[in-house]
């Protein structure tokens, strides 16, 4: 599949955009007119630079408001078109995008439109240009891709075809199956964009909320599957209008964009395999025999296939000063399993929940500041770490190898968009980890000899995401780790709404929660070179008896997050709990939620650096995270943070 991207998707100058697209690995680009008009580069400079970078110039766009106009305006439009055709010759480009008229259309007559498009196609042929006619979703008279295609068929000119744009089609809920009946020679160009489902006028939706494939809710695999079945073999190009992308680092956004096309290519191949037959005119199968793969002019590549992770292997917190973390984990009931024999890290365990404290101070010396405690890495149990790592690398994830001695476990690792290091570990049926044998230095009492330690597992990990890269993170964990994104929720906090996106496996063995922190929380929390960002994140551990765990932690002196009395009065009104049970919740600062499937109990610790811990107990089939309690937690943490700040 030939990949492309419109320059309008990216921030920066035209020169910077071209360079970023080449680094990301795109085959070609669409030149958005404004990017050229505002550039000091001449058309000849752009042509040479693209050639030097190995980029084809696939489409010049947009040419607006051409059709459905009176004769005097048509003459001006043809003059304008001829000027653009001469410009395209200097650029070495041969395809122009012509949008259905929005602003100046005044005559609703298909015969007139066909005649005007025929004149445009004839003029384009004189200059060696092909016209790709696109139905804008908000076009005044032409807003349906099948309508645009009928016009192309009526004109029947070799230099006039159609452009299929997934946003304009899927935002209107048009059926995409008819694409398969199109003559592939008349599909001149294909553009793709995803988007969240919003109740918004389609123009505003398009101009501000498009995202890359896999970051929204459109069924793009089905759309592209129909395009492939039609026999199209040209570029598949991204056209995304997004306010965040236009403010983000150009090279990083280009890599995210390329990752989205790699993911879409694989998903479309899977869709074709899962839907191997196409209905013929008589309703009977017209596809290949079951179990065989039909070949199409557009070959779709797939990635190394991996199963979703079986569970969390470990979570890692990095800190220069580890005393507060050690105290907190000990009060929760974690056992110290010693130091690593060659690395400056500690291992703490409770049942199958493993926390590594990394005392390596990467980035601290260069910045002149100590590294405050922050979540730095998460390990996942997978069937084949090597294959899973190969998949991630093909999805443009940067590798993060760690030094290992000859007799030590080698972790396959890569960096997530928020700089969290992701490690792929060989899982075991009994939940143990072979690498724990490398620990034990400085251990006075073997962990196996500690009686009465509760069992626990990592229930979920909550990672805060910078606002510029939230959508990128969702696609990353979807494509690289096969996690399924759930509908996002918004939670009130004293500094604004917190957007929360749950990513999980089907059996809930892995639950990863991505939070988009309000801008106020992110200001002043940006990480310096080599440092993690500092807004709050947490690791949650599941136990069988939270009340017993809380009492034991209380006896060890744990500083619980203090829940206000108003919360418990509201809790009593909402759930009519037994007085003794409510008293226990109040005494231990426990929070509670209940739904039709079960109950949820949890408590939080104080925050150390940017990290805090949560202990949870799931009763029955409760599948949530205590969302009604989240505003309470945010408010209490906000108060605590501001109490610690010195007054001016």
Secondary structure, 3 states (H helix, E strand, C coil): CCEEEEHHHCCCCHHHHHHHHHHHCCCEEEEEHHHHHCCCCCHHHHHHHHHHHCCEEEEEEEECCCCCCCHHHHHHHHHHHHHHHHHHHHHCCCEEEEECCCCCCCCCCHHHHHHHHHHHHHHHHHCCCEEEEECCCCCCCCCCHHHHHHHHHHHCCCCEEEEEEHHHHHCCCCCCHHHHHCCHHHEEEEEECEECCCCCCHHHHHHHHEECCCCCCCCHHHHHHHHHHHCCCCCEEECCCECCHHHCCHHHHHHHHHHHHHHHHHHHHHHHHHCCCCECCCCCECCCCCCCCCCCCCCCCCCCCCCCCCEEEEEEEECCCCHHHHHHHHHHCCEEEEEECCCCEEEEEECCEEEEEECCCCCHHHHCCCCCCEEEEEEEEECCHHHHHHHHHHCCCCECCCCCCCCCCCCEEEECCCCCEEEEEECCCCCCCHHHHHEEECCCCCHHHCCCCCCCEEEEEEEEECHHHHHHHHHHHHHHHCCEECCCEEEEECCEEEEEEEEECCCCCCEEEEEECCHHHHCCCCCCCCCCCCCCEEEEEECCCHHHHHHHHHHCCCCECCCCHHHHHHHHHHHCCCHHHHHHHHHHCCEEEEECCEEEEEEEECCECCEEEEEEEEEECCCCCCHHHHHHHHHHHHHHHHHHCCCC
